[in-house]
Amino acid sequence: MTGAECLLRTLLEGGIDLCLMNPGTSEMQFVSALDRVPAMRGVLCLQETVCAGAADGYARMSGRPAATLLHLGPGLANALSNFHNARKARSPIVNIVGEHSTAHLRYDAPLTADVEAFARPVSGWVKTLSSPLEMGEAARQAIAESLRPPGQVSSLVIPADHSWSESGAVGAAPELSVRRLPAQARIEPVWQTIAGAGPAAIFLGGSATGAAGLRAAGATGLPVFLNRYAARVSRGRPWAFARRLAYFPEHAETMLAGLRHLILVEADAPVSFFGYPERRSTVAPEDCHTPLLAAQDEDGVAALMALGGGAPLPPEPEPLNLPGDGPLTVESLGVVLACLLPEGALVSDEMVSSGEPVNTALNHAAPHELLPVTGGSIGQGLPVAVGAALACPDRKVVALEADGSGMYSLQALWTMARENLNVVTIVFANRRYRILDVEMQRTGAGPVGPRATEMIDIGRPALDWVKLAQGMGVEASRATTVREFTTQFESALLACSPRLIEAVL
């Protein structure tokens, strides 16, 4: 048995049956071994950042890792931005990176790089295999480390000769770590906070942003706020009482104004996305205490349930009415989505400047799950949709994508077509990096002149998303009015193959 075959069989033994790959010469042994280990599903991506983002989306929805297979240091470098998002999402991923054969490394060939140095900033565990005989044990350890709560990227670097050489035994399934319940000594003071030590609220992150955590938090009777960068969040009418903290610090400060206590559940105290002139970075009131109920590697849902409380959940907002015809705006598009989004849909959100009005409307939608950008690195939306669809083929995935951001990982559309994934992509085409218009003013950079405008305008030439999608094998259409968008979205929801709608705003 070669090292490559041993690796694939160990991954399967550890519950990993999906490998998202963009291989090169140093990984050919693994590609060949797929035919001898047919239980491992290989999914080809045309760019490594799609591999990383898809593995992130898969982990968010399945709770278990996929593997990625990348080519040397430059291949890993292409994936770093979405591995950054995966690290912030606490997604378990086993990242396999090929390396030159050990005898070839000393010649400093063109593709030689310090692979471990590339991997370390986005990985919780990094190892370079020192012998093919250790392949099974190293792969077993990589799986176990990826699943260590709250989840992390494990990177295993494998020299090419270790993949073609005879290996040792297949690694056993690892013993899995579980989230522990916080100590009672930490829970008891939170009881006292709730009992009347001043206005208090709960701030949820991590695994506590699902339906069980929201239900338990709502039962306390306290206001509930959500980390807007949590990896997977239950949204829609039943959960509208839990408010995602605003992006801009002024709005977040207004939401939290007057609080004396903000109880943290699998979350750190909230901070603004960027630092701004003459503004502090924290957004809770300066005299607000932030007691920790559950750390990010602990069981926040169980901790909330231990708090108890029998308060009824606040009433749900009413469903919205489908709008009539008219110009297509961010607001009208959001209402159409809220009216038509099917129950159980998975929404990959990379709308950027369009996000606030659309997500406000989606509070009136049927129950669904939101997969937001977790680390702020652009290019996540389409790859995460790929991973979510691979994890949950029976659920409709809706990717809400800004036109500028979508160009970072456009190749994900090709993988959607190749794998016939159940994804509807909606491109918010405003022909501009709109968020930078806002940030230009917020950072005090001054008025936007013609040369600065050129660096924000992406409408010269205009991106043709219909042709771009069709060139990747995805059926596509363009909507400029509410009626056109409604008709096209209804049609796309009925399909089980990938569709794209360019919504011109």
RODO-2510 file (C-alpha; in nm, 4 decimals, decimal comma):
residues 505
     n   res          X          Y          Z
     1     m     0,0000     0,0000     0,0000
     2     t     0,1409     0,3381    -0,0989
     3     g     0,1415     0,6362     0,1331
     4     a    -0,1232     0,8043    -0,0800
     5     e    -0,3585     0,5080    -0,0497
     6     c    -0,2918     0,4860     0,3232
     7     l    -0,3846     0,8522     0,3577
     8     l    -0,7154     0,8119     0,1764
     9     r    -0,8069     0,5007     0,3761
    10     t    -0,7196     0,6738     0,7044
    11     l    -0,9349     0,9724     0,6119
    12     l    -1,2257     0,7362     0,5458
    13     e    -1,1623     0,5569     0,8743
    14     g    -1,1884     0,8945     1,0458
    15     g    -1,5206     0,9805     0,8813
    16     i    -1,3894     1,2001     0,5962
    17     d    -1,5277     1,0943     0,2592
    18     l    -1,4961     1,4210     0,0624
    19     c    -1,1774     1,5753    -0,0761
    20     l    -1,1890     1,9154    -0,2472
    21     m    -0,8834     1,9402    -0,4661
    22     n    -0,6724     2,1321    -0,7101
    23     p    -0,3771     1,8942    -0,7469
    24     g    -0,0402     1,9244    -0,9179
    25     t     0,2568     1,6991    -0,9917
    26     s     0,3414     1,6331    -0,6275
    27     e    -0,0147     1,5079    -0,5641
    28     m    -0,0542     1,2703    -0,8603
    29     q    -0,0230     0,9649    -0,6355
    30     f    -0,3294     1,0776    -0,4397
    31     v    -0,5265     1,1416    -0,7576
    32     s    -0,4373     0,7945    -0,8879
    33     a    -0,5354     0,6336    -0,5552
    34     l    -0,8940     0,7622    -0,5912
    35     d    -0,9623     0,4743    -0,8300
    36     r    -0,8407     0,2218    -0,5707
    37     v    -1,0329     0,3888    -0,2875
    38     p    -1,3687     0,4644    -0,4515
    39     a    -1,5445     0,5557    -0,1248
    40     m    -1,3528     0,8844    -0,1229
    41     r    -1,5363     1,1461    -0,3283
    42     g    -1,3053     1,3818    -0,5107
    43     v    -1,4417     1,7215    -0,6161
    44     l    -1,2292     1,9303    -0,8510
    45     c    -1,2110     2,3074    -0,8049
    46     l    -1,0463     2,5377    -1,0573
    47     q    -0,8858     2,7598    -0,7945
    48     e    -0,7546     2,6713    -0,4506
    49     t    -0,9546     2,9384    -0,2689
    50     v    -1,2686     2,7548    -0,3855
    51     c    -1,1347     2,4362    -0,2222
    52     a    -1,0801     2,6165     0,1084
    53     g    -1,4142     2,7999     0,1056
    54     a    -1,6077     2,4889     0,0057
    55     a    -1,4449     2,2904     0,2864
    56     d    -1,5506     2,5690     0,5235
    57     g    -1,9123     2,5592     0,4034
    58     y    -1,9179     2,1802     0,4219
    59     a    -1,7908     2,1831     0,7806
    60     r    -2,0407     2,4477     0,8892
    61     m    -2,3328     2,2378     0,7686
    62     s    -2,2115     1,8835     0,8384
    63     g    -2,0200     1,9435     1,1598
    64     r    -1,7356     1,7290     1,0293
    65     p    -1,4299     1,7980     0,8185
    66     a    -1,3723     1,7570     0,4497
    67     a    -1,0175     1,7243     0,3194
    68     t    -0,8521     1,9690     0,0826
    69     l    -0,5662     1,8662    -0,1486
    70     l    -0,3431     2,1509    -0,2640
    71     h    -0,0200     2,1825    -0,4616
    72     l     0,2903     2,3030    -0,2780
    73     g     0,3338     2,6478    -0,1237
    74     p     0,1862     2,8569    -0,4072
    75     g    -0,1260     2,6415    -0,4208
    76     l    -0,1722     2,6836    -0,0473
    77     a    -0,1083     3,0572    -0,0828
    78     n    -0,4031     3,0831    -0,3228
    79     a    -0,6258     2,9257    -0,0561
    80     l    -0,5165     3,1358     0,2413
    81     s    -0,7919     3,3992     0,2275
    82     n    -1,0704     3,1437     0,2648
    83     f    -0,8732     2,9406     0,5170
    84     h    -0,8631     3,2662     0,7131
    85     n    -1,2442     3,2760     0,7061
    86     a    -1,2556     2,9067     0,8020
    87     r    -1,0295     2,9760     1,1000
    88     k    -1,2632     3,2521     1,2177
    89     a    -1,5615     3,0197     1,1604
    90     r    -1,3923     2,7509     1,3743
    91     s    -1,4500     2,5037     1,0896
    92     p    -1,2801     2,1632     1,1115
    93     i    -1,0789     2,1001     0,7921
    94     v    -0,7988     1,8546     0,7128
    95     n    -0,5752     2,0420     0,4702
    96     i    -0,3358     1,8179     0,2749
    97     v    -0,0539     1,9997     0,0968
    98     g     0,1895     1,8252    -0,1354
    99     e     0,5593     1,8994    -0,1104
   100     h     0,8618     1,8267    -0,3318
   101     s     1,0242     1,4893    -0,2779
   102     t     1,2746     1,4983     0,0071
   103     a     1,5753     1,4463    -0,2221
   104     h     1,4652     1,7345    -0,4478
   105     l     1,4107     1,9955    -0,1775
   106     r     1,7776     2,0886    -0,1397
   107     y     1,7965     2,2144    -0,5000
   108     d     1,5564     2,5071    -0,4393
   109     a     1,3542     2,4340    -0,7528
   110     p     1,1162     2,7069    -0,8796
   111     l     0,8162     2,5915    -0,6740
   112     t     1,0091     2,5365    -0,3518
   113     a     0,8635     2,7346    -0,0600
   114     d     0,8286     2,7205     0,3168
   115     v     0,4925     2,5439     0,3163
   116     e     0,4659     2,5269     0,6942
   117     a     0,5192     2,9037     0,7163
   118     f     0,2299     2,9564     0,4739
   119     a     0,0051     2,7159     0,6660
   120     r     0,0732     2,8262     1,0214
   121     p    -0,1242     3,1564     1,0340
   122     v    -0,4505     2,9852     0,9325
   123     s    -0,3988     2,6459     1,0980
   124     g    -0,4351     2,5298     1,4540
   125     w    -0,2073     2,2315     1,3865
   126     v     0,0705     2,1870     1,1275
   127     k     0,2927     1,8872     1,0593
   128     t     0,5297     1,7834     0,7803
   129     l     0,5382     1,4074     0,7360
   130     s     0,8880     1,2718     0,8089
   131     s     0,8394     0,9126     0,6888
   132     p     0,5845     0,7225     0,4785
   133     l     0,5617     0,4714     0,7628
   134     e     0,3998     0,7467     0,9754
   135     m     0,1309     0,8341     0,7204
   136     g    -0,1583     0,6595     0,8961
   137     e    -0,0799     0,7980     1,2395
   138     a    -0,0162     1,1508     1,1087
   139     a    -0,3465     1,1518     0,9192
   140     r    -0,5285     1,0208     1,2269
   141     q    -0,3775     1,3009     1,4328
   142     a    -0,4728     1,5608     1,1723
   143     i    -0,8366     1,4494     1,1874
   144     a    -0,8405     1,4524     1,5676
   145     e    -0,6839     1,7980     1,5835
   146     s    -0,9287     1,9434     1,3304
   147     l    -1,2182     1,8313     1,5486
   148     r    -1,0757     1,9683     1,8725
   149     p    -1,3468     2,2110     1,9983
   150     p    -1,4388     2,4572     1,8674
   151     g    -1,2827     2,3264     1,5414
   152     q    -0,9766     2,4278     1,3414
   153     v    -0,7794     2,3795     1,0212
   154     s    -0,5208     2,0999     1,0455
   155     s    -0,2502     2,1127     0,7789
   156     l    -0,0498     1,8016     0,6898
   157     v     0,2394     1,8571     0,4475
   158     i     0,3390     1,5432     0,2542
   159     p     0,6595     1,5107     0,0483
   160     a     0,5908     1,3457    -0,2865
   161     d     0,8174     1,0466    -0,2230
   162     h     0,6261     0,9644     0,0942
   163     s     0,3115     0,9331    -0,1157
   164     w     0,4597     0,6887    -0,3689
   165     s     0,6604     0,4850    -0,1133
   166     e     0,5298     0,1892     0,0817
   167     s     0,3433     0,3025     0,3912
   168     g     0,2702     0,1743     0,7360
   169     a    -0,0719     0,0711     0,8610
   170     v    -0,3931     0,2653     0,8090
   171     g    -0,4592     0,4972     1,1011
   172     a    -0,7441     0,4148     1,3370
   173     a    -1,0441     0,6404     1,3821
   174     p    -0,9456     0,9081     1,6341
   175     e    -1,1084     0,9542     1,9706
   176     l    -1,3162     1,2669     1,9325
   177     s    -1,3092     1,5586     2,1731
   178     v    -1,6441     1,6932     2,2930
   179     r    -1,7438     2,0346     2,4183
   180     r    -1,7402     2,0456     2,7961
   181     l    -2,0035     2,2106     3,0148
   182     p    -1,8797     2,5257     3,1909
   183     a    -1,8188     2,4894     3,5619
   184     q    -2,1136     2,5613     3,7882
   185     a    -1,8987     2,8224     3,9609
   186     r    -1,9110     3,0246     3,6399
   187     i    -2,2834     2,9735     3,5787
   188     e    -2,3917     3,0804     3,9290
   189     p    -2,2769     3,4464     3,8978
   190     v    -2,4728     3,4776     3,5746
   191     w    -2,7857     3,3817     3,7692
   192     q    -2,7163     3,6765     3,9972
   193     t    -2,6769     3,9052     3,6948
   194     i    -3,0141     3,7991     3,5592
   195     a    -3,1706     3,8411     3,9029
   196     g    -3,1494     4,2196     3,8910
   197     a    -2,8016     4,3671     3,8854
   198     g    -2,8966     4,6144     3,6131
   199     p    -2,9997     4,5889     3,2482
   200     a    -2,8504     4,2741     3,0944
   201     a    -2,8488     4,0981     2,7580
   202     i    -2,7021     3,7829     2,6051
   203     f    -2,4461     3,7830     2,3220
   204     l    -2,4355     3,4549     2,1303
   205     g    -2,1692     3,3078     1,9046
   206     g    -2,0372     2,9691     1,7952
   207     s    -2,2651     2,6688     1,8237
   208     a    -2,5116     2,8678     2,0379
   209     t    -2,6511     3,0577     1,7353
   210     g    -2,8545     2,7586     1,6172
   211     a    -3,2199     2,6982     1,6986
   212     a    -3,1493     2,5221     2,0306
   213     g    -2,9275     2,8034     2,1554
   214     l    -3,1702     3,0745     2,0466
   215     r    -3,4580     2,8962     2,2146
   216     a    -3,2640     2,8588     2,5414
   217     a    -3,1437     3,2197     2,5319
   218     g    -3,4926     3,3488     2,4592
   219     a    -3,6311     3,1549     2,7553
   220     t    -3,4242     3,3697     2,9931
   221     g    -3,6375     3,6711     2,9064
   222     l    -3,3277     3,8820     2,8325
   223     p    -3,2623     4,0626     2,5040
   224     v    -3,0548     3,8422     2,2729
   225     f    -2,7857     3,9680     2,0366
   226     l    -2,5935     3,7642     1,7814
   227     n    -2,2340     3,7847     1,6720
   228     r    -2,2844     3,8871     1,3082
   229     y    -1,9740     3,6829     1,2158
   230     a    -2,0914     3,3540     1,3683
   231     a    -2,0484     3,0721     1,1181
   232     r    -2,4045     2,9368     1,1061
   233     v    -2,7073     3,1233     1,2392
   234     s    -3,0747     3,0262     1,2532
   235     r    -3,2822     3,3096     1,1087
   236     g    -3,6344     3,3818     0,9865
   237     r    -3,9588     3,4580     1,1682
   238     p    -3,9166     3,2321     1,4750
   239     w    -3,5773     3,3817     1,5549
   240     a    -3,6241     3,7475     1,4610
   241     f    -3,6166     3,8433     1,8303
   242     a    -3,2416     3,7671     1,8300
   243     r    -3,0787     4,0684     1,6666
   244     r    -2,7510     4,0480     1,4750
   245     l    -2,5199     4,3178     1,5991
   246     a    -2,4828     4,5969     1,3449
   247     y    -2,1757     4,6276     1,1236
   248     f    -2,1022     4,9948     1,1839
   249     p    -1,9932     5,0745     1,5409
   250     e    -2,2328     5,3687     1,5884
   251     h    -2,5304     5,1430     1,5164
   252     a    -2,3923     4,8629     1,7347
   253     e    -2,3375     5,1087     2,0213
   254     t    -2,6973     5,2262     1,9909
   255     m    -2,8224     4,8670     2,0058
   256     l    -2,6265     4,7980     2,3259
   257     a    -2,6777     5,1392     2,4899
   258     g    -2,7744     5,1298     2,8568
   259     l    -2,6601     4,7737     2,9233
   260     r    -2,4769     4,7032     3,2483
   261     h    -2,4083     4,3393     3,1668
   262     l    -2,3532     4,1599     2,8353
   263     i    -2,3360     3,7849     2,8970
   264     l    -2,0969     3,6151     2,6535
   265     v    -2,1853     3,2701     2,5203
   266     e    -1,9184     3,1180     2,2923
   267     a    -1,8223     3,4728     2,1968
   268     d    -1,5755     3,7460     2,2820
   269     a    -1,6874     4,0971     2,3729
   270     p    -1,7942     4,2640     2,0457
   271     v    -1,5640     4,5070     1,8659
   272     s    -1,5969     4,7151     1,5503
   273     f    -1,4822     4,5650     1,2223
   274     f    -1,2245     4,8422     1,1697
   275     g    -1,0692     5,1111     1,3825
   276     y    -1,1808     5,4657     1,2987
   277     p    -1,0426     5,8082     1,3915
   278     e    -1,1569     5,9280     1,7329
   279     r    -1,3561     5,6106     1,8057
   280     r    -1,2946     5,3292     2,0523
   281     s    -1,2843     4,9726     1,9194
   282     t    -1,5266     4,8141     2,1674
   283     v    -1,8983     4,8743     2,1108
   284     a    -2,0587     4,7798     2,4440
   285     p    -2,0942     5,0690     2,6926
   286     e    -1,7631     5,1460     2,8610
   287     d    -1,9020     5,0579     3,2058
   288     c    -2,0688     4,7373     3,0804
   289     h    -1,9508     4,4129     3,2397
   290     t    -1,9057     4,1132     3,0078
   291     p    -1,9293     3,7943     3,2177
   292     l    -1,8351     3,4759     3,0305
   293     l    -2,0974     3,2032     3,0512
   294     a    -1,9337     2,9670     2,8002
   295     a    -1,6009     2,9901     2,6193
   296     q    -1,5730     2,9155     2,2483
   297     d    -1,4605     2,5567     2,3124
   298     e    -1,7411     2,4926     2,5636
   299     d    -2,1057     2,3900     2,5277
   300     g    -2,2922     2,7189     2,5197
   301     v    -2,6300     2,5588     2,4523
   302     a    -2,6020     2,3370     2,7600
   303     a    -2,4880     2,6368     2,9663
   304     l    -2,7929     2,8374     2,8569
   305     m    -3,0204     2,5457     2,9384
   306     a    -2,8589     2,5243     3,2827
   307     l    -2,9623     2,8861     3,3387
   308     g    -3,3205     2,7781     3,2856
   309     g    -3,5979     3,0309     3,2666
   310     g    -3,9498     2,9906     3,1382
   311     a    -4,0090     3,3111     2,9495
   312     p    -4,2075     3,2661     2,6288
   313     l    -4,0356     3,3577     2,3055
   314     p    -4,1382     3,6965     2,1671
   315     p    -4,4079     3,6896     1,8977
   316     e    -4,2971     3,6341     1,5406
   317     p    -4,3140     3,9182     1,2882
   318     e    -4,5805     3,8907     1,0214
   319     p    -4,4917     3,7566     0,6769
   320     l    -4,4426     4,0219     0,4109
   321     n    -4,6548     4,0606     0,0987
   322     l    -4,5001     3,9976    -0,2400
   323     p    -4,4426     4,3378    -0,4031
   324     g    -4,5844     4,4331    -0,7392
   325     d    -4,3779     4,5442    -1,0327
   326     g    -4,1385     4,8366    -1,0218
   327     p    -3,7681     4,9155    -1,0334
   328     l    -3,5494     4,6543    -0,8702
   329     t    -3,3876     4,7917    -0,5525
   330     v    -3,2055     4,6280    -0,2657
   331     e    -3,5166     4,6767    -0,0508
   332     s    -3,7638     4,5288    -0,3018
   333     l    -3,5292     4,2394    -0,3765
   334     g    -3,5096     4,1644    -0,0036
   335     v    -3,8881     4,1561     0,0252
   336     v    -3,9163     3,9119    -0,2669
   337     l    -3,6566     3,6873    -0,1042
   338     a    -3,8420     3,7024     0,2282
   339     c    -4,1682     3,6029     0,0608
   340     l    -4,0330     3,3177    -0,1512
   341     l    -3,7393     3,1700     0,0416
   342     p    -3,8286     2,8060     0,1169
   343     e    -3,8217     2,6751     0,4719
   344     g    -3,4881     2,5158     0,5549
   345     a    -3,2957     2,7072     0,2880
   346     l    -2,9263     2,7770     0,3415
   347     v    -2,8262     3,1365     0,2665
   348     s    -2,4603     3,2117     0,1907
   349     d    -2,4315     3,5862     0,2499
   350     e    -2,1654     3,7987     0,0831
   351     m    -2,3842     4,0940    -0,0095
   352     v    -2,1516     4,3478     0,1585
   353     s    -2,3195     4,6929     0,1222
   354     s    -2,6581     4,5386     0,0355
   355     g    -2,6675     4,3084     0,3350
   356     e    -2,8432     4,5184     0,5991
   357     p    -3,1743     4,5872     0,4177
   358     v    -3,1934     4,2347     0,2762
   359     n    -3,1270     4,0628     0,6076
   360     t    -3,3796     4,2926     0,7760
   361     a    -3,6418     4,1701     0,5287
   362     l    -3,5324     3,8080     0,5833
   363     n    -3,6422     3,8386     0,9472
   364     h    -3,9911     3,7944     0,7991
   365     a    -3,8942     3,4848     0,5952
   366     a    -3,9569     3,1190     0,6702
   367     p    -3,7003     2,9566     0,9036
   368     h    -3,3636     2,9266     0,7309
   369     e    -2,9942     2,9234     0,8141
   370     l    -2,7516     3,2039     0,7378
   371     l    -2,3843     3,1428     0,6532
   372     p    -2,2194     3,4878     0,6730
   373     v    -1,8641     3,5977     0,6016
   374     t    -1,6808     3,5196     0,9251
   375     g    -1,3346     3,6652     0,8771
   376     g    -1,3971     3,9526     0,6401
   377     s    -1,1859     3,8030     0,3621
   378     i    -1,3637     3,8578     0,0313
   379     g    -1,4421     3,5651    -0,1983
   380     q    -1,6208     3,3386     0,0482
   381     g    -1,9817     3,3494    -0,0703
   382     l    -1,9749     3,1228    -0,3767
   383     p    -1,7317     2,8603    -0,2378
   384     v    -1,9212     2,8342     0,0929
   385     a    -2,2394     2,7767    -0,1103
   386     v    -2,0610     2,4915    -0,2912
   387     g    -1,9643     2,3290     0,0391
   388     a    -2,3100     2,3745     0,1912
   389     a    -2,4712     2,2120    -0,1139
   390     l    -2,2292     1,9190    -0,0965
   391     a    -2,3124     1,8705     0,2720
   392     c    -2,6908     1,9115     0,2316
   393     p    -2,7929     1,8074    -0,1219
   394     d    -3,1612     1,7953    -0,0224
   395     r    -3,1734     2,1633     0,0840
   396     k    -3,1904     2,4672    -0,1403
   397     v    -2,8804     2,6859    -0,1163
   398     v    -2,9132     3,0546    -0,2040
   399     a    -2,5905     3,2492    -0,2545
   400     l    -2,6415     3,6252    -0,2147
   401     e    -2,3316     3,7683    -0,3785
   402     a    -2,2009     4,1187    -0,4449
   403     d    -2,0706     4,1592    -0,7990
   404     g    -1,7238     4,2757    -0,6957
   405     s    -1,6814     4,0073    -0,4313
   406     g    -1,8035     3,7355    -0,6650
   407     m    -1,5123     3,7941    -0,9001
   408     y    -1,2666     3,6771    -0,6324
   409     s    -1,3860     3,3169    -0,6626
   410     l    -1,5877     3,3064    -0,9838
   411     q    -1,4528     2,9566    -1,0531
   412     a    -1,6907     2,8162    -0,7916
   413     l    -1,9677     2,8377    -1,0538
   414     w    -1,7854     2,5768    -1,2622
   415     t    -1,7812     2,3336    -0,9699
   416     m    -2,1532     2,3982    -0,9126
   417     a    -2,2194     2,3014    -1,2745
   418     r    -1,9852     2,0009    -1,2748
   419     e    -2,1390     1,8568    -0,9565
   420     n    -2,4947     1,9702    -1,0479
   421     l    -2,5360     2,1425    -0,7115
   422     n    -2,8694     2,2766    -0,5891
   423     v    -2,7586     2,6421    -0,5676
   424     v    -2,9292     2,9631    -0,6758
   425     t    -2,6813     3,2496    -0,7015
   426     i    -2,8132     3,6060    -0,6948
   427     v    -2,5582     3,8661    -0,7979
   428     f    -2,6203     4,2182    -0,6643
   429     a    -2,4929     4,4121    -0,9647
   430     n    -2,4394     4,7748    -0,8664
   431     r    -2,1202     4,7976    -1,0761
   432     r    -1,9253     4,9430    -0,7835
   433     y    -1,7346     4,8592    -0,4673
   434     r    -2,0187     5,0383    -0,2899
   435     i    -1,8953     4,9696     0,0626
   436     l    -1,5783     5,1671    -0,0147
   437     d    -1,7850     5,4789    -0,0874
   438     v    -1,9018     5,4611     0,2732
   439     e    -1,5615     5,3748     0,4182
   440     m    -1,3929     5,6588     0,2263
   441     q    -1,5986     5,9045     0,4311
   442     r    -1,5810     5,7113     0,7591
   443     t    -1,2034     5,6963     0,7626
   444     g    -1,1742     6,0695     0,7010
   445     a    -1,0011     6,0161     0,3679
   446     g    -1,1734     6,3217     0,2250
   447     p    -1,3859     6,3836    -0,0832
   448     v    -1,3799     6,1299    -0,3651
   449     g    -1,2202     6,2808    -0,6729
   450     p    -1,2163     6,1379    -1,0247
   451     r    -0,8986     5,9329    -0,9786
   452     a    -1,0234     5,7823    -0,6503
   453     t    -1,3594     5,7078    -0,8137
   454     e    -1,1808     5,4996    -1,0768
   455     m    -1,0510     5,2700    -0,7998
   456     i    -1,4041     5,2036    -0,6701
   457     d    -1,5987     5,1873    -0,9971
   458     i    -1,6166     4,8386    -1,1541
   459     g    -1,8633     4,9378    -1,4258
   460     r    -1,6078     5,0251    -1,6931
   461     p    -1,6434     4,7788    -1,8542
   462     a    -1,9555     4,6373    -1,6892
   463     l    -1,9317     4,2754    -1,5754
   464     d    -2,1714     4,0534    -1,7698
   465     w    -2,2658     3,7910    -1,5114
   466     v    -2,5013     3,6114    -1,7482
   467     k    -2,2192     3,5403    -1,9909
   468     l    -1,9725     3,4680    -1,7108
   469     a    -2,2071     3,2098    -1,5605
   470     q    -2,2955     3,0543    -1,8943
   471     g    -1,9258     3,0255    -1,9711
   472     m    -1,8926     2,8170    -1,6523
   473     g    -2,1884     2,5956    -1,7464
   474     v    -2,4503     2,7574    -1,5209
   475     e    -2,7881     2,8642    -1,6585
   476     a    -2,8261     3,2385    -1,6040
   477     s    -3,0633     3,5317    -1,6560
   478     r    -3,0775     3,9045    -1,5850
   479     a    -3,3458     4,0934    -1,3904
   480     t    -3,3966     4,4710    -1,3897
   481     t    -3,7503     4,4930    -1,2453
   482     v    -3,9278     4,3394    -0,9469
   483     r    -4,1498     4,1299    -1,1737
   484     e    -3,8554     3,9922    -1,3707
   485     f    -3,6688     3,9021    -1,0543
   486     t    -3,9739     3,7401    -0,8934
   487     t    -4,0421     3,5250    -1,2003
   488     q    -3,6790     3,4210    -1,2372
   489     f    -3,6341     3,3422    -0,8675
   490     e    -3,9525     3,1337    -0,8571
   491     s    -3,8268     2,9361    -1,1570
   492     a    -3,4826     2,8889    -1,0026
   493     l    -3,6322     2,7554    -0,6794
   494     l    -3,8104     2,4811    -0,8752
   495     a    -3,4876     2,3648    -1,0409
   496     c    -3,2487     2,1152    -0,8836
   497     s    -2,9512     2,2372    -1,0854
   498     p    -2,7464     2,5549    -1,0400
   499     r    -2,8956     2,8835    -1,1570
   500     l    -2,7698     3,2425    -1,1503
   501     i    -2,9700     3,5662    -1,1562
   502     e    -2,7920     3,8942    -1,2189
   503     a    -3,0003     4,1515    -1,0305
   504     v    -2,9195     4,4910    -1,1809
   505     l    -2,9621     4,7577    -0,9119
***
